[in-house]
Amino acid sequence: MSLTIHRFDPTPCGFPSPRVPLLPALSTDDLLAAMGAPPFASPFCRAGNAFHTRGRYALHDAFRRSGVAPGTAVLLPAYHCRTMLDPAIRLGAEILLYPLRPDLSPDLDALAACLASASRPVRALLLTHYFGFPQAVAAIAAWCAARNIVLIEDCAHALLSGGEGGGAEIGTHGRYAVASPYKFVAAGDGGVLLDNGDAGTGSGGDATLGAGLRPQGLLREGRALLRALLAGRRQRRQRIGPAALAALPNEFAALQRRALLPADEDLQPVSGPSSHYLADEERRAGLALSHRLLRHCARDAVAARRRENYRAWSAAAAALPNCRAVFPELPASCVPYAFPLYLERPFPDFHRLKHLGVPIWRWDEMAASSCPVAADYRLRVLHLPCHQGLHADELAWMIAAVALVVRADASPAQGEQA
Ligand SMILES: Cc1ncc(COP(=O)(O)O)c(C=O)c1O
């Protein structure tokens, strides 16, 4: 089956840069912790893991090792970003997009139907722990094992999350697991691949996964450190404060009088990996600096801040019209990556939020599938930051901006169109 992608190019909209950082910035405290804090005990810090520059390249190697190649197929979740598809596209495999339930868990009956539709042998299944919420892995692991399909856990959002119901740690159920440290620690890059070995045969994992990766070299390491420190300083200096909060109602009133320009949207066939995927990076190691920041990250402090910020978002969303939290409850096992907010009125609310400078990720560039949840969430689910680097003023400003937008009349100004 050929793949088509919903393209969403926001260039014509003229959105400004976000006024709050989407990811945590490096601070001197992080550097001190990297030198002095005890190592962080996690499967993602095991010796023998590969440390790539991004999770997408770790995923490429996981697929390759699972036998994903031309003439084979791979099961990927219907709700995804481009970089989750890119590695499989690069390997020339057929992509089968399996449907998800509204809580983003796979539906085993739908998975079976998806498998039955495959015209090529299915080698691997990617299971994503969305936003840091651990999936119930055991049932999917058993399903895969019974069909000789390699299970790969996508922990890009779940680096710091715990085991499901007190069970084994996240990232230890699948044959392979990948993580994306730069989403959690203030690192310049990072993509971890770990190999848990084959539970069926009892064979251990490959302990030399990263052996062939090219190190970045001292010059790049030094430049990356300097860039990260300067970016951190800039972010702290430009941090919005109470004045920005006080100015919001007037800014929003002016925005409501403006016509909003629509994005460029269409459906296009997929001819190769996206521009976010660079084949040259497949064999390059991530920065030694990022690796050190991961191994010495202050896990408990980071987890506590993220959970606190998430709860503030969730409490705010519960009191607002025209939106809701995708996951209102935060289980003890979850260290959230972001706060997923479902918007009833993606237009004009998404555009208005972007014009105000609210930092938002949204998976609007997604492959078309038969999954109604992915179709619904593509434009309606916003990924809002809840990271440990947020200042209380920034969180208060973002929540106030969302409240203004979702409470406002959605009727477009003259000339506005969806
Ligand atoms: C769920 C998920 N998996 C995998 C990836 C790829 O991770 P990376 O950005 O480290 O390449 C992403 C990227 O955002 C992601 O959101």
The ligand as an ORCA input file, in Angstrom:
! r2SCAN-3c Opt
* xyz 0 1
  C       7.067      9.369     19.690
  C       8.334      9.701     18.953
  N       9.130      8.699     18.560
  C      10.293      8.930     17.927
  C      10.709     10.219     17.640
  C      12.033     10.471     17.000
  O      12.872     11.019     17.990
  P      14.048     12.015     17.653
  O      13.477     13.385     17.559
  O      14.998     11.859     18.797
  O      14.640     11.567     16.375
  C       9.905     11.289     18.014
  C      10.310     12.661     17.705
  O       9.795     13.635     18.151
  C       8.694     11.035     18.700
  O       7.891     12.044     19.096
*
